[in-house]
Amino acid sequence: MSDTITIKETITLKHQANLGEEIEDVELAAGQELAVLKEWESAYLVKDDDGKLLNVKKDLIS
């Protein structure tokens, strides 16, 4: 498992900080690197520069 992944094109993902809180859009730019916390068969659990946890499908990375 790699320590980081790189986004291949600009994407917008959804993030919910805690249950019951509003869902917000998080835009990730092409070329942005994210820290990998966990790898699954088709996605990664990553952490962005703001500390937000996101699931990124493997077909969205380069």
Distance bins in CASP14 RR format, pairs under 12 A and 6 or more apart:
PFRMAT RR
TARGET T0000
AUTHOR 0000-0000-0000
RMODE 2
METHOD distances of the structure
MODEL  1
1 35 0 0 0 0 0 1 0 0 0 0 0
1 36 1 0 0 1 0 0 0 0 0 0 0
1 37 0 0 0 0 1 0 0 0 0 0 0
1 38 0 0 0 0 1 0 0 0 0 0 0
1 39 1 0 1 0 0 0 0 0 0 0 0
1 40 0 0 0 0 0 1 0 0 0 0 0
1 44 0 0 0 0 1 0 0 0 0 0 0
1 45 0 0 0 0 0 1 0 0 0 0 0
1 46 0 0 0 0 0 1 0 0 0 0 0
1 58 0 0 0 0 0 1 0 0 0 0 0
2 33 0 0 0 0 0 1 0 0 0 0 0
2 34 0 0 0 0 0 1 0 0 0 0 0
2 35 0 0 0 0 1 0 0 0 0 0 0
2 36 1 0 1 0 0 0 0 0 0 0 0
2 37 0 0 0 0 0 1 0 0 0 0 0
2 38 0 0 0 0 0 1 0 0 0 0 0
2 39 0 0 0 0 1 0 0 0 0 0 0
2 44 0 0 0 0 1 0 0 0 0 0 0
2 46 0 0 0 0 0 1 0 0 0 0 0
2 58 0 0 0 0 0 1 0 0 0 0 0
2 61 0 0 0 0 1 0 0 0 0 0 0
2 62 0 0 0 0 0 1 0 0 0 0 0
3 33 0 0 0 0 1 0 0 0 0 0 0
3 34 0 0 0 0 0 1 0 0 0 0 0
3 35 1 0 0 1 0 0 0 0 0 0 0
3 36 1 0 0 1 0 0 0 0 0 0 0
3 37 0 0 0 0 1 0 0 0 0 0 0
3 39 0 0 0 0 0 1 0 0 0 0 0
3 44 0 0 0 0 0 1 0 0 0 0 0
3 46 0 0 0 0 0 1 0 0 0 0 0
3 47 0 0 0 0 0 1 0 0 0 0 0
4 31 0 0 0 0 0 1 0 0 0 0 0
4 32 0 0 0 0 0 1 0 0 0 0 0
4 33 1 0 1 0 0 0 0 0 0 0 0
4 34 1 0 0 1 0 0 0 0 0 0 0
4 35 1 0 1 0 0 0 0 0 0 0 0
4 36 1 0 0 1 0 0 0 0 0 0 0
4 37 0 0 0 0 0 1 0 0 0 0 0
4 39 0 0 0 0 0 1 0 0 0 0 0
4 44 0 0 0 0 1 0 0 0 0 0 0
4 46 0 0 0 0 1 0 0 0 0 0 0
4 47 0 0 0 0 0 1 0 0 0 0 0
4 48 0 0 0 0 0 1 0 0 0 0 0
4 49 0 0 0 0 0 1 0 0 0 0 0
4 56 0 0 0 0 0 1 0 0 0 0 0
4 61 0 0 0 0 1 0 0 0 0 0 0
4 62 0 0 0 0 0 1 0 0 0 0 0
5 28 0 0 0 0 0 1 0 0 0 0 0
5 31 0 0 0 0 1 0 0 0 0 0 0
5 32 0 0 0 0 1 0 0 0 0 0 0
5 33 1 0 0 1 0 0 0 0 0 0 0
5 34 1 0 1 0 0 0 0 0 0 0 0
5 35 0 0 0 0 1 0 0 0 0 0 0
5 36 1 0 1 0 0 0 0 0 0 0 0
5 37 0 0 0 0 0 1 0 0 0 0 0
5 38 0 0 0 0 0 1 0 0 0 0 0
5 39 0 0 0 0 1 0 0 0 0 0 0
5 43 0 0 0 0 0 1 0 0 0 0 0
5 44 1 0 1 0 0 0 0 0 0 0 0
5 45 0 0 0 0 0 1 0 0 0 0 0
5 46 1 0 0 1 0 0 0 0 0 0 0
5 47 0 0 0 0 0 1 0 0 0 0 0
5 48 0 0 0 0 0 1 0 0 0 0 0
5 54 0 0 0 0 0 1 0 0 0 0 0
5 55 0 0 0 0 0 1 0 0 0 0 0
5 56 1 0 0 1 0 0 0 0 0 0 0
5 57 0 0 0 0 0 1 0 0 0 0 0
5 58 0 0 0 0 1 0 0 0 0 0 0
5 59 0 0 0 0 0 1 0 0 0 0 0
5 60 0 0 0 0 1 0 0 0 0 0 0
5 61 1 0 1 0 0 0 0 0 0 0 0
5 62 0 0 0 0 1 0 0 0 0 0 0
6 28 0 0 0 0 0 1 0 0 0 0 0
6 29 0 0 0 0 0 1 0 0 0 0 0
6 30 0 0 0 0 1 0 0 0 0 0 0
6 31 1 0 1 0 0 0 0 0 0 0 0
6 32 1 0 0 1 0 0 0 0 0 0 0
6 33 1 0 1 0 0 0 0 0 0 0 0
6 34 1 0 0 1 0 0 0 0 0 0 0
6 35 0 0 0 0 0 1 0 0 0 0 0
6 36 0 0 0 0 0 1 0 0 0 0 0
6 44 0 0 0 0 0 1 0 0 0 0 0
6 46 0 0 0 0 0 1 0 0 0 0 0
6 56 0 0 0 0 0 1 0 0 0 0 0
6 60 0 0 0 0 0 1 0 0 0 0 0
6 61 1 0 0 1 0 0 0 0 0 0 0
6 62 1 0 1 0 0 0 0 0 0 0 0
7 13 0 0 0 0 1 0 0 0 0 0 0
7 26 0 0 0 0 0 1 0 0 0 0 0
7 27 0 0 0 0 0 1 0 0 0 0 0
7 28 1 0 1 0 0 0 0 0 0 0 0
7 29 1 0 0 1 0 0 0 0 0 0 0
7 30 1 0 1 0 0 0 0 0 0 0 0
7 31 1 0 1 0 0 0 0 0 0 0 0
7 32 1 0 1 0 0 0 0 0 0 0 0
7 33 1 0 0 1 0 0 0 0 0 0 0
7 34 1 0 0 1 0 0 0 0 0 0 0
7 44 0 0 0 0 0 1 0 0 0 0 0
7 46 0 0 0 0 1 0 0 0 0 0 0
7 48 0 0 0 0 0 1 0 0 0 0 0
7 54 0 0 0 0 0 1 0 0 0 0 0
7 56 1 0 0 1 0 0 0 0 0 0 0
7 57 0 0 0 0 0 1 0 0 0 0 0
7 58 0 0 0 0 0 1 0 0 0 0 0
7 59 0 0 0 0 0 1 0 0 0 0 0
7 60 1 0 0 1 0 0 0 0 0 0 0
7 61 1 0 0 1 0 0 0 0 0 0 0
7 62 1 0 0 1 0 0 0 0 0 0 0
8 28 0 0 0 0 0 1 0 0 0 0 0
8 29 0 0 0 0 0 1 0 0 0 0 0
8 30 1 0 0 1 0 0 0 0 0 0 0
8 31 1 0 0 1 0 0 0 0 0 0 0
8 32 0 0 0 0 1 0 0 0 0 0 0
8 33 0 0 0 0 0 1 0 0 0 0 0
8 56 0 0 0 0 0 1 0 0 0 0 0
8 57 0 0 0 0 0 1 0 0 0 0 0
8 58 0 0 0 0 0 1 0 0 0 0 0
8 59 0 0 0 0 1 0 0 0 0 0 0
8 60 1 0 0 1 0 0 0 0 0 0 0
8 61 1 0 1 0 0 0 0 0 0 0 0
8 62 1 1 0 0 0 0 0 0 0 0 0
9 27 0 0 0 0 0 1 0 0 0 0 0
9 28 0 0 0 0 1 0 0 0 0 0 0
9 29 0 0 0 0 1 0 0 0 0 0 0
9 30 1 0 1 0 0 0 0 0 0 0 0
9 31 0 0 0 0 1 0 0 0 0 0 0
9 32 0 0 0 0 0 1 0 0 0 0 0
9 56 0 0 0 0 0 1 0 0 0 0 0
9 59 0 0 0 0 0 1 0 0 0 0 0
9 60 1 0 0 1 0 0 0 0 0 0 0
9 61 0 0 0 0 1 0 0 0 0 0 0
9 62 0 0 0 0 1 0 0 0 0 0 0
10 26 0 0 0 0 0 1 0 0 0 0 0
10 27 1 0 0 1 0 0 0 0 0 0 0
10 28 1 0 0 1 0 0 0 0 0 0 0
10 29 1 0 1 0 0 0 0 0 0 0 0
10 30 1 0 1 0 0 0 0 0 0 0 0
10 31 0 0 0 0 1 0 0 0 0 0 0
10 32 0 0 0 0 1 0 0 0 0 0 0
10 60 0 0 0 0 0 1 0 0 0 0 0
11 25 0 0 0 0 0 1 0 0 0 0 0
11 26 0 0 0 0 1 0 0 0 0 0 0
11 27 1 0 0 1 0 0 0 0 0 0 0
11 28 1 0 1 0 0 0 0 0 0 0 0
11 29 0 0 0 0 1 0 0 0 0 0 0
11 30 0 0 0 0 1 0 0 0 0 0 0
11 31 0 0 0 0 0 1 0 0 0 0 0
11 32 0 0 0 0 1 0 0 0 0 0 0
11 34 0 0 0 0 0 1 0 0 0 0 0
11 48 0 0 0 0 0 1 0 0 0 0 0
11 54 0 0 0 0 1 0 0 0 0 0 0
11 55 0 0 0 0 0 1 0 0 0 0 0
11 56 0 0 0 0 1 0 0 0 0 0 0
11 57 0 0 0 0 1 0 0 0 0 0 0
11 59 0 0 0 0 0 1 0 0 0 0 0
11 60 1 0 1 0 0 0 0 0 0 0 0
11 61 0 0 0 0 1 0 0 0 0 0 0
12 23 0 0 0 0 0 1 0 0 0 0 0
12 24 0 0 0 0 0 1 0 0 0 0 0
12 25 1 0 1 0 0 0 0 0 0 0 0
12 26 1 0 0 1 0 0 0 0 0 0 0
12 27 1 0 1 0 0 0 0 0 0 0 0
12 28 1 0 0 1 0 0 0 0 0 0 0
12 29 0 0 0 0 0 1 0 0 0 0 0
12 54 0 0 0 0 0 1 0 0 0 0 0
12 56 0 0 0 0 0 1 0 0 0 0 0
12 60 0 0 0 0 0 1 0 0 0 0 0
13 23 0 0 0 0 0 1 0 0 0 0 0
13 24 0 0 0 0 1 0 0 0 0 0 0
13 25 1 0 0 1 0 0 0 0 0 0 0
13 26 1 0 1 0 0 0 0 0 0 0 0
13 27 0 0 0 0 1 0 0 0 0 0 0
13 28 1 0 0 1 0 0 0 0 0 0 0
13 32 0 0 0 0 0 1 0 0 0 0 0
13 34 0 0 0 0 0 1 0 0 0 0 0
13 43 0 0 0 0 0 1 0 0 0 0 0
13 44 0 0 0 0 0 1 0 0 0 0 0
13 46 0 0 0 0 1 0 0 0 0 0 0
13 48 0 0 0 0 1 0 0 0 0 0 0
13 52 0 0 0 0 1 0 0 0 0 0 0
13 53 0 0 0 0 0 1 0 0 0 0 0
13 54 1 0 1 0 0 0 0 0 0 0 0
13 55 1 0 0 1 0 0 0 0 0 0 0
13 56 1 0 0 1 0 0 0 0 0 0 0
13 57 0 0 0 0 1 0 0 0 0 0 0
13 60 0 0 0 0 1 0 0 0 0 0 0
14 22 0 0 0 0 0 1 0 0 0 0 0
14 23 1 0 1 0 0 0 0 0 0 0 0
14 24 1 0 0 1 0 0 0 0 0 0 0
14 25 1 0 0 1 0 0 0 0 0 0 0
14 26 1 0 0 1 0 0 0 0 0 0 0
14 27 0 0 0 0 0 1 0 0 0 0 0
14 28 0 0 0 0 0 1 0 0 0 0 0
14 52 0 0 0 0 0 1 0 0 0 0 0
14 53 0 0 0 0 0 1 0 0 0 0 0
14 54 0 0 0 0 1 0 0 0 0 0 0
14 55 0 0 0 0 1 0 0 0 0 0 0
14 56 0 0 0 0 0 1 0 0 0 0 0
15 21 0 0 0 0 1 0 0 0 0 0 0
15 22 0 0 0 0 1 0 0 0 0 0 0
15 23 1 0 0 1 0 0 0 0 0 0 0
15 24 1 0 1 0 0 0 0 0 0 0 0
15 25 1 0 0 1 0 0 0 0 0 0 0
15 26 1 0 1 0 0 0 0 0 0 0 0
15 27 0 0 0 0 0 1 0 0 0 0 0
15 28 0 0 0 0 0 1 0 0 0 0 0
15 46 0 0 0 0 0 1 0 0 0 0 0
15 47 0 0 0 0 0 1 0 0 0 0 0
15 48 0 0 0 0 1 0 0 0 0 0 0
15 50 0 0 0 0 1 0 0 0 0 0 0
15 51 0 0 0 0 1 0 0 0 0 0 0
15 52 1 0 1 0 0 0 0 0 0 0 0
15 53 1 0 0 1 0 0 0 0 0 0 0
15 54 1 0 0 1 0 0 0 0 0 0 0
15 55 0 0 0 0 1 0 0 0 0 0 0
15 56 0 0 0 0 0 1 0 0 0 0 0
16 22 1 0 0 1 0 0 0 0 0 0 0
16 23 1 0 1 0 0 0 0 0 0 0 0
16 24 1 0 0 1 0 0 0 0 0 0 0
16 25 0 0 0 0 0 1 0 0 0 0 0
16 26 0 0 0 0 0 1 0 0 0 0 0
16 52 0 0 0 0 1 0 0 0 0 0 0
16 53 0 0 0 0 1 0 0 0 0 0 0
16 54 0 0 0 0 0 1 0 0 0 0 0
16 55 0 0 0 0 0 1 0 0 0 0 0
17 23 0 0 0 0 1 0 0 0 0 0 0
17 24 1 0 0 1 0 0 0 0 0 0 0
17 26 0 0 0 0 0 1 0 0 0 0 0
17 50 0 0 0 0 0 1 0 0 0 0 0
17 51 0 0 0 0 0 1 0 0 0 0 0
17 52 1 0 0 1 0 0 0 0 0 0 0
17 53 0 0 0 0 1 0 0 0 0 0 0
17 54 0 0 0 0 0 1 0 0 0 0 0
18 24 0 0 0 0 0 1 0 0 0 0 0
18 52 0 0 0 0 0 1 0 0 0 0 0
18 53 0 0 0 0 0 1 0 0 0 0 0
23 52 0 0 0 0 0 1 0 0 0 0 0
24 50 0 0 0 0 0 1 0 0 0 0 0
24 52 0 0 0 0 1 0 0 0 0 0 0
24 54 0 0 0 0 0 1 0 0 0 0 0
25 52 0 0 0 0 0 1 0 0 0 0 0
25 54 0 0 0 0 0 1 0 0 0 0 0
26 32 0 0 0 0 0 1 0 0 0 0 0
26 34 0 0 0 0 0 1 0 0 0 0 0
26 46 0 0 0 0 0 1 0 0 0 0 0
26 47 0 0 0 0 0 1 0 0 0 0 0
26 48 1 0 0 1 0 0 0 0 0 0 0
26 49 0 0 0 0 0 1 0 0 0 0 0
26 50 0 0 0 0 1 0 0 0 0 0 0
26 51 0 0 0 0 0 1 0 0 0 0 0
26 52 1 0 1 0 0 0 0 0 0 0 0
26 53 0 0 0 0 0 1 0 0 0 0 0
26 54 1 0 0 1 0 0 0 0 0 0 0
26 55 0 0 0 0 0 1 0 0 0 0 0
26 56 0 0 0 0 0 1 0 0 0 0 0
27 48 0 0 0 0 0 1 0 0 0 0 0
27 50 0 0 0 0 0 1 0 0 0 0 0
27 52 0 0 0 0 0 1 0 0 0 0 0
27 54 0 0 0 0 0 1 0 0 0 0 0
28 34 1 0 0 1 0 0 0 0 0 0 0
28 46 0 0 0 0 1 0 0 0 0 0 0
28 47 0 0 0 0 0 1 0 0 0 0 0
28 48 1 0 0 1 0 0 0 0 0 0 0
28 49 0 0 0 0 0 1 0 0 0 0 0
28 50 0 0 0 0 0 1 0 0 0 0 0
28 52 0 0 0 0 0 1 0 0 0 0 0
28 54 1 0 0 1 0 0 0 0 0 0 0
28 56 1 0 0 1 0 0 0 0 0 0 0
28 60 0 0 0 0 1 0 0 0 0 0 0
28 61 0 0 0 0 0 1 0 0 0 0 0
29 48 0 0 0 0 0 1 0 0 0 0 0
29 49 0 0 0 0 0 1 0 0 0 0 0
30 60 0 0 0 0 0 1 0 0 0 0 0
30 61 0 0 0 0 0 1 0 0 0 0 0
30 62 0 0 0 0 1 0 0 0 0 0 0
31 60 0 0 0 0 0 1 0 0 0 0 0
31 61 0 0 0 0 1 0 0 0 0 0 0
31 62 1 0 0 1 0 0 0 0 0 0 0
32 46 0 0 0 0 0 1 0 0 0 0 0
32 48 1 0 0 1 0 0 0 0 0 0 0
32 49 0 0 0 0 1 0 0 0 0 0 0
32 50 0 0 0 0 0 1 0 0 0 0 0
32 54 0 0 0 0 0 1 0 0 0 0 0
32 56 0 0 0 0 0 1 0 0 0 0 0
32 60 0 0 0 0 0 1 0 0 0 0 0
32 61 0 0 0 0 0 1 0 0 0 0 0
32 62 0 0 0 0 0 1 0 0 0 0 0
33 46 0 0 0 0 1 0 0 0 0 0 0
33 47 0 0 0 0 0 1 0 0 0 0 0
33 48 0 0 0 0 1 0 0 0 0 0 0
33 49 0 0 0 0 1 0 0 0 0 0 0
33 56 0 0 0 0 0 1 0 0 0 0 0
33 61 0 0 0 0 1 0 0 0 0 0 0
33 62 0 0 0 0 0 1 0 0 0 0 0
34 44 1 0 0 1 0 0 0 0 0 0 0
34 45 0 0 0 0 1 0 0 0 0 0 0
34 46 1 1 0 0 0 0 0 0 0 0 0
34 47 1 0 0 1 0 0 0 0 0 0 0
34 48 1 0 1 0 0 0 0 0 0 0 0
34 49 0 0 0 0 1 0 0 0 0 0 0
34 50 0 0 0 0 0 1 0 0 0 0 0
34 51 0 0 0 0 1 0 0 0 0 0 0
34 52 0 0 0 0 1 0 0 0 0 0 0
34 53 0 0 0 0 0 1 0 0 0 0 0
34 54 1 0 0 1 0 0 0 0 0 0 0
34 55 0 0 0 0 0 1 0 0 0 0 0
34 56 1 0 0 1 0 0 0 0 0 0 0
34 60 0 0 0 0 0 1 0 0 0 0 0
34 61 0 0 0 0 1 0 0 0 0 0 0
34 62 0 0 0 0 0 1 0 0 0 0 0
35 44 0 0 0 0 1 0 0 0 0 0 0
35 45 0 0 0 0 1 0 0 0 0 0 0
35 46 1 0 0 1 0 0 0 0 0 0 0
35 47 1 0 1 0 0 0 0 0 0 0 0
35 48 0 0 0 0 1 0 0 0 0 0 0
35 49 0 0 0 0 1 0 0 0 0 0 0
35 50 0 0 0 0 0 1 0 0 0 0 0
35 51 0 0 0 0 1 0 0 0 0 0 0
35 52 0 0 0 0 0 1 0 0 0 0 0
35 53 0 0 0 0 0 1 0 0 0 0 0
35 54 0 0 0 0 0 1 0 0 0 0 0
35 56 0 0 0 0 0 1 0 0 0 0 0
36 43 0 0 0 0 0 1 0 0 0 0 0
36 44 1 0 1 0 0 0 0 0 0 0 0
36 45 1 0 0 1 0 0 0 0 0 0 0
36 46 1 0 1 0 0 0 0 0 0 0 0
36 47 0 0 0 0 1 0 0 0 0 0 0
36 48 0 0 0 0 0 1 0 0 0 0 0
36 53 0 0 0 0 0 1 0 0 0 0 0
36 54 0 0 0 0 0 1 0 0 0 0 0
36 55 0 0 0 0 0 1 0 0 0 0 0
36 56 0 0 0 0 1 0 0 0 0 0 0
36 58 0 0 0 0 0 1 0 0 0 0 0
36 61 0 0 0 0 1 0 0 0 0 0 0
37 43 0 0 0 0 0 1 0 0 0 0 0
37 44 1 0 0 1 0 0 0 0 0 0 0
37 45 1 0 1 0 0 0 0 0 0 0 0
37 46 1 0 0 1 0 0 0 0 0 0 0
37 47 1 0 1 0 0 0 0 0 0 0 0
37 48 0 0 0 0 0 1 0 0 0 0 0
37 51 0 0 0 0 0 1 0 0 0 0 0
37 52 0 0 0 0 0 1 0 0 0 0 0
37 53 1 0 0 1 0 0 0 0 0 0 0
37 54 0 0 0 0 1 0 0 0 0 0 0
37 55 0 0 0 0 0 1 0 0 0 0 0
37 56 0 0 0 0 0 1 0 0 0 0 0
38 44 1 0 0 1 0 0 0 0 0 0 0
38 45 1 1 0 0 0 0 0 0 0 0 0
38 46 0 0 0 0 1 0 0 0 0 0 0
38 47 0 0 0 0 0 1 0 0 0 0 0
38 53 0 0 0 0 1 0 0 0 0 0 0
38 54 0 0 0 0 0 1 0 0 0 0 0
38 55 0 0 0 0 1 0 0 0 0 0 0
38 56 0 0 0 0 0 1 0 0 0 0 0
39 45 1 0 0 1 0 0 0 0 0 0 0
39 46 0 0 0 0 1 0 0 0 0 0 0
39 55 0 0 0 0 0 1 0 0 0 0 0
39 56 0 0 0 0 0 1 0 0 0 0 0
39 57 0 0 0 0 0 1 0 0 0 0 0
39 58 0 0 0 0 1 0 0 0 0 0 0
39 61 0 0 0 0 0 1 0 0 0 0 0
40 46 0 0 0 0 0 1 0 0 0 0 0
40 55 0 0 0 0 1 0 0 0 0 0 0
40 56 0 0 0 0 0 1 0 0 0 0 0
40 57 0 0 0 0 1 0 0 0 0 0 0
40 58 0 0 0 0 1 0 0 0 0 0 0
41 57 0 0 0 0 0 1 0 0 0 0 0
41 58 0 0 0 0 1 0 0 0 0 0 0
42 55 0 0 0 0 1 0 0 0 0 0 0
42 56 0 0 0 0 0 1 0 0 0 0 0
42 57 1 0 0 1 0 0 0 0 0 0 0
42 58 1 0 1 0 0 0 0 0 0 0 0
42 59 0 0 0 0 1 0 0 0 0 0 0
42 60 0 0 0 0 0 1 0 0 0 0 0
42 61 0 0 0 0 0 1 0 0 0 0 0
43 54 0 0 0 0 1 0 0 0 0 0 0
43 55 1 0 1 0 0 0 0 0 0 0 0
43 56 1 0 0 1 0 0 0 0 0 0 0
43 57 1 0 1 0 0 0 0 0 0 0 0
43 58 1 0 0 1 0 0 0 0 0 0 0
43 59 0 0 0 0 1 0 0 0 0 0 0
43 60 0 0 0 0 1 0 0 0 0 0 0
43 61 0 0 0 0 1 0 0 0 0 0 0
44 53 0 0 0 0 0 1 0 0 0 0 0
44 54 0 0 0 0 1 0 0 0 0 0 0
44 55 1 0 0 1 0 0 0 0 0 0 0
44 56 1 0 1 0 0 0 0 0 0 0 0
44 57 0 0 0 0 1 0 0 0 0 0 0
44 58 1 0 0 1 0 0 0 0 0 0 0
44 59 0 0 0 0 0 1 0 0 0 0 0
44 60 0 0 0 0 1 0 0 0 0 0 0
44 61 1 0 0 1 0 0 0 0 0 0 0
45 52 0 0 0 0 0 1 0 0 0 0 0
45 53 1 0 0 1 0 0 0 0 0 0 0
45 54 1 0 0 1 0 0 0 0 0 0 0
45 55 1 0 1 0 0 0 0 0 0 0 0
45 56 0 0 0 0 1 0 0 0 0 0 0
45 57 0 0 0 0 0 1 0 0 0 0 0
45 58 0 0 0 0 0 1 0 0 0 0 0
46 52 0 0 0 0 1 0 0 0 0 0 0
46 53 1 0 0 1 0 0 0 0 0 0 0
46 54 1 0 1 0 0 0 0 0 0 0 0
46 55 1 0 0 1 0 0 0 0 0 0 0
46 56 1 0 1 0 0 0 0 0 0 0 0
46 57 0 0 0 0 0 1 0 0 0 0 0
46 58 0 0 0 0 0 1 0 0 0 0 0
46 60 0 0 0 0 0 1 0 0 0 0 0
46 61 0 0 0 0 1 0 0 0 0 0 0
47 53 1 0 1 0 0 0 0 0 0 0 0
47 54 1 0 0 1 0 0 0 0 0 0 0
47 55 0 0 0 0 0 1 0 0 0 0 0
47 56 0 0 0 0 0 1 0 0 0 0 0
48 54 1 0 0 1 0 0 0 0 0 0 0
48 55 0 0 0 0 0 1 0 0 0 0 0
48 56 0 0 0 0 1 0 0 0 0 0 0
54 60 0 0 0 0 0 1 0 0 0 0 0
54 61 0 0 0 0 0 1 0 0 0 0 0
56 62 0 0 0 0 0 1 0 0 0 0 0
END
